Amino acid sequence: MKQVAKLEFKFHQTKRELEKINSDVQSLESELKQLSDKYEAAMLDRQKLQEEAEIMERRLVAAEKLISGLGSENERSHS
């Protein structure tokens, strides 16, 4: 009988430990999901900013060409 009581105690103790581990795993999975969502949002923001930077770079190049062309035109008209 004493052996059965020890085994039951050990069973319940192990069961509580397993429940705690399962709870910890669920918490970690939830945290991982949140971090994954934040990472995905950050990557989308990065992509959007990169696209905007590329647009601004093209506009800057076009503006520099326009300014250069206007400067050349101005020199020709004053010559």
Secondary structure, DSSP 8 states (H G I E B T S, - for coil): -HHHHHHHHHHHHHHHHHHHHHHHHHHHHHHHHHHHHHHHHHHHHHHHHHHHHHHHHHHHHHHHHHHHHHHHHHHHHH-
